[in-house]
C-alpha cells in the first residue's frame, strides 16, 4: 500500500506539541483568566454619532481622564458612529454626562446620543454560564453522534480533538488577553462544527479502508485515509482562511475577535483532524475487528 505522506510517523511529536499547548493554555487560564468583555462583566454601552470623523484614541483618553473605567471605543457602521463601552454602573443621566464631556472635547464637532444601554453583572454571569453549558452540550452531542455513526473509539478521538481545539483557542485569548465576548463564544461553537466536519470525513475514509483494504496495519490504513482527504482539507482550510483574513482586515473592531478565534480554529482544527483524532485512534488500538459488522447467527429452521 502506497501513501504519499506518512503522517503517523509524526504522531508522537504531534502529541507532545499538543500536550504542551494544552498545558500552557490551562496554566494561563488558571493564572491570568480571560479578559471578559462587557457581555459577561456588565457595564454601560453608549452609541454616539459625530458630525465629522474623529480619532478614537482621543475619545478614549478624554473619558479615562474624566474618571471612567475600562473604556473601549470603536467605530460602529461608519467613521462618524462611535460605540463606547465602559464598566461604569448605569444611571439615568450617564449618557448626557458622557455626551457633555465629549462635546467639550470635540471643538465644534456636533454630537448626538443615539442609544444608552446597560448590561447587568448578573445577566453577564448568566450569559457566561449558558455559553459554557452550550459548549459542553455540543461536545456531548458530538460524542453520541460519532459513537452511533462509527464506533466508540472514533467518538473518543473526535471529542478529544474538539476539546483540544477549544482549549487552545481559550488559552491564546488568555495569554494575549484579547477581549472575550459573546462573538468569540459563537466562534467557539462554529469551530466545533468546522473541526467536526473534517474529523468525520477522515473517520469515514478510515472506516471504509479498514473494511476494503486487506493489507497493511492500522497506521497504513489511517495514513492512506488522511492522504485521500488531504487535498479537500487543504482547499477548504485555505478558502475559509482567506475569507476570515478579509474579515480581520476590513471587518471592523466589532467582529475582529470573532474572526481571530475562527482563524485560530481553522488552523488548529485542521491540525487536530489530521493528527490528534487519528493518533488517539492509534493509541486505542483501532483494528479491522472493531469495524466489521457483527456476524448474524444462522437460524436452524429444521423441525
N, C-alpha and C positions, 0 to 999 in steps of 0.2 A: 504494500500500500504506500503510495507516494503522497506526501504532504508538502506544500510549498514552504511552510514555516513551522518549526517545532515550538509551539507556544508552551507546551507542558514542560519543556526543558527549563523554562524560566520561572516555573510556578513557585519554587521555593524563594527565589529572590523577590518575586512579586508579593508573596505573602508576608515577607519580612518588611517590605516597603509599606504595605497596607497596615500591618501591625503598628509600625512606628507612627504613621499618620493618625491612626485611631487613638493611640496612647497620647499623642500630642494634643489632639482635639479634646479628649476627655480631661486632660490636665488643664488646658486653657479654659474650658467651660467651668471646671471646678474652682479655679483660682480667679479668673477675670470675669467669667459670666458673659452674657450677651448684652450688647448696647441696645436695650429695648426702646423702640420708638414710642411716639405719643399714643399709638393704638393700644399699647399694653400698659404704659405707665400712667396714663391720664394726663390731662392738661388742656390748654386752650389753643384753638385754631382760628386764625383770622385771615380773611381774603381782602386785600386792598388793591384798588385799581389806581394807577398813576396816569396822569395826562401824557407824559413822555417817559421813555425808559429811564431807569435809574440803576446804579450799581448796587448789587445785592449786599456786598460786603459793608457798604456804608449804612445800610438799614440795620444789619445785624449788630454792628458796632454801636450805633445810636441806641438801640434797645438795651443792649448789655450795659452801657454806661448809665442808662436810666434805672438799672437795678433788676431788670427781668432776667430770669434764669433759663438756661438750656434753650436758647433761641436758635431756631433753624429757619432760614429764609430761602425761598426758591421761587422761580417763575412758574406760573400756572396758566398754561394755554398760550399766552403771548408774553412779550417782553414788558408790557405795561401792567399785567396782572401778577401780583405778588402774594404768595402764600406764606404766612408767618405762623410757626409752631413754637409754643413755649410751655414750660411746666407750671406756669403761673395758675393759681386757682381762679376759676371763673367768677366774675361778679358783673353786675348789670352795666356798670359804666366802664368796664375794662376796654372794650372796643373803641370807645370815644377817647379814652386816655391815650391808647397807642396811636390812634389817628392824629391826635393833637401833637404828640411828640414827633411823629414822622412828618407832619405838616410843617412844623418849625424847622426841621432839618432839610425839607425839600426845596426851600428857597424859591417859592413861586410856582412850583410844580403842584397842580391841583390833585387832591386825593379823594377817593370815595371808598367807604367801607361797604363791601358787598355782602359779607357774612361774618358771623361770630358764633363759634360752636365750642362746646366743651365735652371732653371725653372723661368720665369719672374713673378714678382708680379702680373701683370695684368692677366697672364694666371692662376695663383693661385686663384685670385678672381673669375674668370670665372668658374673654377672647383668647387669652394665652392658654388657659386650661382646655378650652374647647378645641383650639388648634392642635395642642399636643395630643388630645384624645383622638382627633381625626387622623393624625399620623399613625398612631398605634393601631387604630381600627383598620386603616388602609393596609398596613403590614400584615395584620391578622387575616384579612380577607384574601390578600395575595397568597399567603401560606396555604389556606384552604383550597383556593383555586388551583394552584400549581400542583398540590398533592393529589387533587381529584383528576386533573388532566394528565399528569405524568406519573410521578411516584414520590414518596415522602422524601427521599434523598434529594431530588430536584427541588422540592419545596424548601428544604433547609438551606440549600445553596442559594436559591433566589432571594429568600428573605434576608439571609446574611449579607448578600451583595447590596440589597436595598438599604439595610441598616448601616452598612459601611459607607454608602454614598451620602445619606442624610447626615450622619455623624461628622463626616469630613467637611461638608458644607457648613454645618453649625460651628465646627472648630475654626474654620477660616474666618467666619464672621466674628467669632470671639477673639481670635488672635489679632486681627486688624481693626477690631472694634467698629466695623461697619454697622450702620443702624439696621436693626432687625424689626420689621413691622409686618403688617398683615400681607403685604405684597410678597415679601420673602417667604412667609408661611405658605402662600399659594404656590410659589415657585417650588418649594419642597415637595408638595403634593404632585405637581407637574413632573418633577424629576423622578418620583416613584413610578409614574406611568411610563415615562420615556425609557428609563432603565429596565423596567419590567418587560417592555416590548422587545428590546434587544435580547434579554436573557431568555425569553420564551422562544424566540426564533432559533437561537443557538441550541436550546434544550430540545426543540423539536427535531433538529437535524441529528443531534446526538442519539436520541431515541430511535429514529429511523435507521441510522447507521449501525447501531447495535443489532438491530433485527435483520438487516440486509447483508452487511459485510460479514464474511466468515473468517477473515484473517485479521491479525493484529490485536494488541491488548487494549485496555481502556484508554491509555494515553494516546495511542494511534487513532482510535475512533474519535476521541474528543478533538484532537488536532485537525483531523480531516473535516469534522463538522465546523470548527471555527474558520478554517480556510474557505469552506464553501460559502460562508456568510460574510466573509471579511470585506468583499467589495461593496455589498449592500450597507454594511455597518459604517464603513468609511464615508461613503457618499451621503448617507443620512446624517451622520455627525457633522460633516463639513457644511452641508446646506443649512442645517439648523444653526450651526455656529455663525455662519455669515449673517443670517437674519438677526441673531442676538447681538452680534457686533454692531450692526447698524442701529439697533435699539439703544445700545450702550452709548453710542456716539451722538446720535441726534434725537433720542427719545426723551431727553429731559431728565430732571432730577427725580421726578415722581416714580418713574419705572426703572431708574438706573440700578438700584439694588436688586430689583426683581430680575433684570437682565443678567446681572453679575451672578446671582445664585443659579440661574438656569444655565449660564455658560459653564460654570464650575460643574454643575450636574451633568451636562453633556459630556465633558471630558472624563470625569470620574465614573460616570455611568457606563460609558463605552469601555473604559479600562476594567471595571468590575465585571461586566458581562463576559469579557474575554478571559480574564484571569481569576477573579475571586470566585464566582459561581462555579466555574469549571474545576478550579483547584480544590474546592470543597467536595465536589463530586469524587475527585480522585482520593481525597482523604477518607471519604466514606466508603471507599472500595466499590464503586458502582460497577456492575457487571451485566452481561447479557441476561443472566438468570433473573435479575431484578426487573427486566423489562419484557420478558417473554410472557405472553398471555397464558394464564393457567390452563392446564390440560383438563378437558372435560372427561369425567368418568363415564365409561361405557355402561349403558343400562342393559341388563340381560332381560330380553323380552321372552325368553323361552319359558314355557309353563312348568 
